[in-house]
């Protein structure tokens, strides 16, 4: 049986599905050269994170964002667009942060 490639976005929510930091959560984040540690005051849990995960949390601390918005915000200088592998890695990272209870989906219209 041949498996089809995983779809990055749900077609119905691709334009409106945004991620945000969970409401009412207070985090303490410390970064080093090779990673980060996050303390979640609400749960009392401490998480060892990659620098990319810390960057996603910092981005979402400021405002909710789509996967595309996160990818654009995380591009290294000189890069014009995220490739497919970058999107898949970012999607997996966002899903992991969601399973940890640090971020959640926010389906609401984008504010202009």
Phi and psi in degrees as GROMACS dihedral restraints (atoms count N, CA, C in turn):
[ dihedral_restraints ]
;  ai    aj    ak    al  type     phi  dphi    fc
    3     4     5     6     1   -87.0    20    10
    4     5     6     7     1   131.9    20    10
    6     7     8     9     1   -92.9    20    10
    7     8     9    10     1   136.3    20    10
    9    10    11    12     1   -80.3    20    10
   10    11    12    13     1   151.4    20    10
   12    13    14    15     1   -62.5    20    10
   13    14    15    16     1   147.0    20    10
   15    16    17    18     1   -69.3    20    10
   16    17    18    19     1   135.6    20    10
   18    19    20    21     1   -79.9    20    10
   19    20    21    22     1   131.8    20    10
   21    22    23    24     1   -72.5    20    10
   22    23    24    25     1   -42.9    20    10
   24    25    26    27     1  -119.2    20    10
   25    26    27    28     1   145.5    20    10
   27    28    29    30     1   -75.9    20    10
   28    29    30    31     1   121.3    20    10
   30    31    32    33     1   -54.7    20    10
   31    32    33    34     1   -37.2    20    10
   33    34    35    36     1   -69.2    20    10
   34    35    36    37     1   -28.9    20    10
   36    37    38    39     1  -118.6    20    10
   37    38    39    40     1     9.8    20    10
   39    40    41    42     1   -56.5    20    10
   40    41    42    43     1   -38.8    20    10
   42    43    44    45     1   -83.7    20    10
   43    44    45    46     1   -21.0    20    10
   45    46    47    48     1  -115.7    20    10
   46    47    48    49     1   -14.6    20    10
   48    49    50    51     1   -73.3    20    10
   49    50    51    52     1   113.6    20    10
   51    52    53    54     1  -122.2    20    10
   52    53    54    55     1   154.3    20    10
   54    55    56    57     1  -105.8    20    10
   55    56    57    58     1   147.1    20    10
   57    58    59    60     1  -144.5    20    10
   58    59    60    61     1   161.0    20    10
   60    61    62    63     1   -68.7    20    10
   61    62    63    64     1   141.2    20    10
   63    64    65    66     1   -58.9    20    10
   64    65    66    67     1   134.7    20    10
   66    67    68    69     1   -60.1    20    10
   67    68    69    70     1   143.2    20    10
   69    70    71    72     1    74.6    20    10
   70    71    72    73     1    10.0    20    10
   72    73    74    75     1   -99.8    20    10
   73    74    75    76     1   133.0    20    10
   75    76    77    78     1  -113.9    20    10
   76    77    78    79     1   122.0    20    10
   78    79    80    81     1  -115.0    20    10
   79    80    81    82     1   147.1    20    10
   81    82    83    84     1  -117.4    20    10
   82    83    84    85     1   120.0    20    10
   84    85    86    87     1  -118.1    20    10
   85    86    87    88     1   130.1    20    10
   87    88    89    90     1  -125.1    20    10
   88    89    90    91     1   132.9    20    10
   90    91    92    93     1  -116.0    20    10
   91    92    93    94     1   146.7    20    10
   93    94    95    96     1  -127.8    20    10
   94    95    96    97     1  -178.2    20    10
   96    97    98    99     1   -61.9    20    10
   97    98    99   100     1   -33.1    20    10
   99   100   101   102     1  -112.9    20    10
  100   101   102   103     1    11.4    20    10
  102   103   104   105     1   163.5    20    10
  103   104   105   106     1  -169.6    20    10
  105   106   107   108     1  -146.4    20    10
  106   107   108   109     1   160.2    20    10
  108   109   110   111     1  -127.5    20    10
  109   110   111   112     1   134.6    20    10
  111   112   113   114     1  -122.5    20    10
  112   113   114   115     1   130.2    20    10
  114   115   116   117     1  -104.4    20    10
  115   116   117   118     1   125.2    20    10
  117   118   119   120     1   -99.6    20    10
  118   119   120   121     1   103.9    20    10
  120   121   122   123     1   -63.3    20    10
  121   122   123   124     1   -31.3    20    10
  123   124   125   126     1   -67.8    20    10
  124   125   126   127     1   -39.4    20    10
  126   127   128   129     1  -100.7    20    10
  127   128   129   130     1   -18.8    20    10
  129   130   131   132     1    81.1    20    10
  130   131   132   133     1     5.0    20    10
  132   133   134   135     1   -83.2    20    10
  133   134   135   136     1   148.4    20    10
  135   136   137   138     1  -117.6    20    10
  136   137   138   139     1   134.6    20    10
  138   139   140   141     1  -123.6    20    10
  139   140   141   142     1   133.4    20    10
  141   142   143   144     1   -88.7    20    10
  142   143   144   145     1   122.8    20    10
  144   145   146   147     1  -124.3    20    10
  145   146   147   148     1   157.8    20    10
  147   148   149   150     1   -75.0    20    10
  148   149   150   151     1   164.4    20    10
  150   151   152   153     1   -64.5    20    10
  151   152   153   154     1   -33.6    20    10
  153   154   155   156     1   -63.8    20    10
  154   155   156   157     1   -41.3    20    10
  156   157   158   159     1   -63.5    20    10
  157   158   159   160     1   -41.5    20    10
  159   160   161   162     1   -62.2    20    10
  160   161   162   163     1   -39.3    20    10
  162   163   164   165     1   -65.4    20    10
  163   164   165   166     1   -41.3    20    10
  165   166   167   168     1   -61.2    20    10
  166   167   168   169     1   -46.9    20    10
  168   169   170   171     1   -62.0    20    10
  169   170   171   172     1   -40.1    20    10
  171   172   173   174     1   -65.4    20    10
  172   173   174   175     1   -41.5    20    10
  174   175   176   177     1   -61.7    20    10
  175   176   177   178     1   -44.8    20    10
  177   178   179   180     1   -74.9    20    10
  178   179   180   181     1   -17.9    20    10
  180   181   182   183     1   -65.0    20    10
  181   182   183   184     1   -35.1    20    10
  183   184   185   186     1   -78.8    20    10
  184   185   186   187     1   -38.4    20    10
  186   187   188   189     1  -168.7    20    10
  187   188   189   190     1   150.6    20    10
  189   190   191   192     1   -62.5    20    10
  190   191   192   193     1   154.9    20    10
  192   193   194   195     1  -153.7    20    10
  193   194   195   196     1   152.8    20    10
  195   196   197   198     1   -79.8    20    10
  196   197   198   199     1   168.7    20    10
  198   199   200   201     1   -59.5    20    10
  199   200   201   202     1   -40.7    20    10
  201   202   203   204     1   -62.7    20    10
  202   203   204   205     1   -41.9    20    10
  204   205   206   207     1   -64.4    20    10
  205   206   207   208     1   -39.2    20    10
  207   208   209   210     1   -64.0    20    10
  208   209   210   211     1   -44.4    20    10
  210   211   212   213     1   -61.0    20    10
  211   212   213   214     1   -43.8    20    10
  213   214   215   216     1   -63.5    20    10
  214   215   216   217     1   -41.9    20    10
  216   217   218   219     1   -68.4    20    10
  217   218   219   220     1   -22.3    20    10
  219   220   221   222     1  -100.3    20    10
  220   221   222   223     1    -1.5    20    10
  222   223   224   225     1   -62.4    20    10
  223   224   225   226     1   139.4    20    10
  225   226   227   228     1   -74.8    20    10
  226   227   228   229     1   153.4    20    10
  228   229   230   231     1   -58.0    20    10
  229   230   231   232     1   138.5    20    10
  231   232   233   234     1    98.0    20    10
  232   233   234   235     1   -22.0    20    10
  234   235   236   237     1   -83.8    20    10
  235   236   237   238     1   135.7    20    10
  237   238   239   240     1   -95.2    20    10
  238   239   240   241     1   -31.2    20    10
  240   241   242   243     1  -154.4    20    10
  241   242   243   244     1   153.0    20    10
  243   244   245   246     1   -79.1    20    10
  244   245   246   247     1   138.6    20    10
  246   247   248   249     1   -86.8    20    10
  247   248   249   250     1   176.4    20    10
  249   250   251   252     1   -60.2    20    10
  250   251   252   253     1   -40.0    20    10
  252   253   254   255     1   -65.6    20    10
  253   254   255   256     1   -38.3    20    10
  255   256   257   258     1   -63.2    20    10
  256   257   258   259     1   -43.6    20    10
  258   259   260   261     1   -63.2    20    10
  259   260   261   262     1   -41.9    20    10
  261   262   263   264     1   -65.3    20    10
  262   263   264   265     1   -41.2    20    10
  264   265   266   267     1   -65.2    20    10
  265   266   267   268     1   -41.2    20    10
  267   268   269   270     1   -66.1    20    10
  268   269   270   271     1   -40.7    20    10
  270   271   272   273     1   -61.2    20    10
  271   272   273   274     1   -44.0    20    10
  273   274   275   276     1   -63.9    20    10
  274   275   276   277     1   -40.0    20    10
  276   277   278   279     1   -64.6    20    10
  277   278   279   280     1   -45.1    20    10
  279   280   281   282     1   -62.8    20    10
  280   281   282   283     1   -42.5    20    10
  282   283   284   285     1   -63.3    20    10
  283   284   285   286     1   -38.2    20    10
  285   286   287   288     1   -64.0    20    10
  286   287   288   289     1   -45.4    20    10
  288   289   290   291     1   -63.4    20    10
  289   290   291   292     1   -34.0    20    10
  291   292   293   294     1   -66.0    20    10
  292   293   294   295     1   -44.3    20    10
  294   295   296   297     1   -64.5    20    10
  295   296   297   298     1   -29.9    20    10
  297   298   299   300     1   -75.2    20    10
  298   299   300   301     1   -10.6    20    10
  300   301   302   303     1    81.0    20    10
  301   302   303   304     1    21.1    20    10
  303   304   305   306     1   -93.6    20    10
  304   305   306   307     1   -27.7    20    10
  306   307   308   309     1  -135.2    20    10
  307   308   309   310     1   165.2    20    10
  309   310   311   312     1  -148.6    20    10
  310   311   312   313     1   160.8    20    10
  312   313   314   315     1   -74.0    20    10
  313   314   315   316     1   142.3    20    10
  315   316   317   318     1  -131.7    20    10
  316   317   318   319     1   103.0    20    10
  318   319   320   321     1   -97.1    20    10
  319   320   321   322     1   100.4    20    10
  321   322   323   324     1  -150.7    20    10
  322   323   324   325     1   155.9    20    10
  324   325   326   327     1   -64.3    20    10
  325   326   327   328     1   145.1    20    10
  327   328   329   330     1   -72.0    20    10
  328   329   330   331     1   139.4    20    10
  330   331   332   333     1   -88.5    20    10
  331   332   333   334     1   133.1    20    10
